[in-house]
Amino acid sequence: MSTTAQLLKAFEALPEEEKRCFTVEFLRRAVPFDSGPLDDEEIAWAADEMFALLDAEENDAKTR
């Protein structure tokens, strides 16, 4: 198993809060890069994902 696969497997085994903490720290250390301009399909996909996440959070809040 590659190092990347091992890291991903270990990450998936973490509790959700630990995943969030790790992600924040990882992104702080990541080298900035320019991925270039986004095309319309990528923007639409990101918007769909964001709205789905917000809907899920709103629905979760209503059930509390």
Phi and psi restraints in degrees (value plus and minus 20) as a CYANA .aco file:
   2 SER   PHI     -91.3   -51.3
   2 SER   PSI     142.1   182.1
   3 THR   PHI     -79.5   -39.5
   3 THR   PSI     -61.3   -21.3
   4 THR   PHI     -81.3   -41.3
   4 THR   PSI     -65.4   -25.4
   5 ALA   PHI     -83.0   -43.0
   5 ALA   PSI     -59.2   -19.2
   6 GLN   PHI     -84.7   -44.7
   6 GLN   PSI     -63.1   -23.1
   7 LEU   PHI     -83.1   -43.1
   7 LEU   PSI     -63.4   -23.4
   8 LEU   PHI     -84.8   -44.8
   8 LEU   PSI     -59.0   -19.0
   9 LYS   PHI     -83.5   -43.5
   9 LYS   PSI     -63.2   -23.2
  10 ALA   PHI     -85.2   -45.2
  10 ALA   PSI     -60.8   -20.8
  11 PHE   PHI     -81.4   -41.4
  11 PHE   PSI     -65.4   -25.4
  12 GLU   PHI     -82.3   -42.3
  12 GLU   PSI     -45.7    -5.7
  13 ALA   PHI    -100.1   -60.1
  13 ALA   PSI     -32.2     7.8
  14 LEU   PHI     -93.0   -53.0
  14 LEU   PSI     131.2   171.2
  15 PRO   PHI     -85.0   -45.0
  15 PRO   PSI     137.5   177.5
  16 GLU   PHI     -74.7   -34.7
  16 GLU   PSI     -64.1   -24.1
  17 GLU   PHI     -83.8   -43.8
  17 GLU   PSI     -58.9   -18.9
  18 GLU   PHI     -85.3   -45.3
  18 GLU   PSI     -57.7   -17.7
  19 LYS   PHI     -81.0   -41.0
  19 LYS   PSI     -63.8   -23.8
  20 ARG   PHI     -82.1   -42.1
  20 ARG   PSI     -66.8   -26.8
  21 CYS   PHI     -81.4   -41.4
  21 CYS   PSI     -64.7   -24.7
  22 PHE   PHI     -82.1   -42.1
  22 PHE   PSI     -64.6   -24.6
  23 THR   PHI     -81.1   -41.1
  23 THR   PSI     -63.0   -23.0
  24 VAL   PHI     -80.2   -40.2
  24 VAL   PSI     -68.8   -28.8
  25 GLU   PHI     -85.8   -45.8
  25 GLU   PSI     -59.0   -19.0
  26 PHE   PHI     -82.8   -42.8
  26 PHE   PSI     -65.9   -25.9
  27 LEU   PHI     -87.1   -47.1
  27 LEU   PSI     -50.9   -10.9
  28 ARG   PHI     -83.5   -43.5
  28 ARG   PSI     -51.2   -11.2
  29 ARG   PHI    -113.5   -73.5
  29 ARG   PSI     -33.5     6.5
  30 ALA   PHI     -87.1   -47.1
  30 ALA   PSI     123.7   163.7
  31 VAL   PHI     -94.4   -54.4
  31 VAL   PSI     109.2   149.2
  32 PRO   PHI     -82.1   -42.1
  32 PRO   PSI     124.7   164.7
  33 PHE   PHI    -166.5  -126.5
  33 PHE   PSI     137.4   177.4
  34 ASP   PHI    -123.6   -83.6
  34 ASP   PSI      92.9   132.9
  35 SER   PHI    -105.7   -65.7
  35 SER   PSI     -20.2    19.8
  36 GLY   PHI      66.0   106.0
  36 GLY   PSI     156.7   196.7
  37 PRO   PHI     -89.1   -49.1
  37 PRO   PSI     128.6   168.6
  38 LEU   PHI    -107.6   -67.6
  38 LEU   PSI     124.0   164.0
  39 ASP   PHI    -111.1   -71.1
  39 ASP   PSI     151.3   191.3
  40 ASP   PHI     -79.4   -39.4
  40 ASP   PSI     -57.2   -17.2
  41 GLU   PHI     -84.5   -44.5
  41 GLU   PSI     -61.5   -21.5
  42 GLU   PHI     -86.1   -46.1
  42 GLU   PSI     -60.3   -20.3
  43 ILE   PHI     -84.9   -44.9
  43 ILE   PSI     -64.4   -24.4
  44 ALA   PHI     -83.3   -43.3
  44 ALA   PSI     -61.8   -21.8
  45 TRP   PHI     -82.7   -42.7
  45 TRP   PSI     -65.4   -25.4
  46 ALA   PHI     -82.2   -42.2
  46 ALA   PSI     -60.5   -20.5
  47 ALA   PHI     -84.1   -44.1
  47 ALA   PSI     -64.4   -24.4
  48 ASP   PHI     -79.4   -39.4
  48 ASP   PSI     -64.1   -24.1
  49 GLU   PHI     -84.3   -44.3
  49 GLU   PSI     -61.9   -21.9
  50 MET   PHI     -84.8   -44.8
  50 MET   PSI     -65.4   -25.4
  51 PHE   PHI     -84.4   -44.4
  51 PHE   PSI     -57.3   -17.3
  52 ALA   PHI     -83.8   -43.8
  52 ALA   PSI     -61.8   -21.8
  53 LEU   PHI     -83.8   -43.8
  53 LEU   PSI     -65.2   -25.2
  54 LEU   PHI     -84.3   -44.3
  54 LEU   PSI     -61.1   -21.1
  55 ASP   PHI     -81.1   -41.1
  55 ASP   PSI     -63.1   -23.1
  56 ALA   PHI     -83.2   -43.2
  56 ALA   PSI     -62.5   -22.5
  57 GLU   PHI     -84.4   -44.4
  57 GLU   PSI     -61.0   -21.0
  58 GLU   PHI     -84.8   -44.8
  58 GLU   PSI     -63.2   -23.2
  59 ASN   PHI     -85.3   -45.3
  59 ASN   PSI     -57.5   -17.5
  60 ASP   PHI     -84.8   -44.8
  60 ASP   PSI     -60.4   -20.4
  61 ALA   PHI     -85.8   -45.8
  61 ALA   PSI     -55.0   -15.0
  62 LYS   PHI     -89.4   -49.4
  62 LYS   PSI     -46.5    -6.5
  63 THR   PHI    -105.9   -65.9
  63 THR   PSI     -23.5    16.5
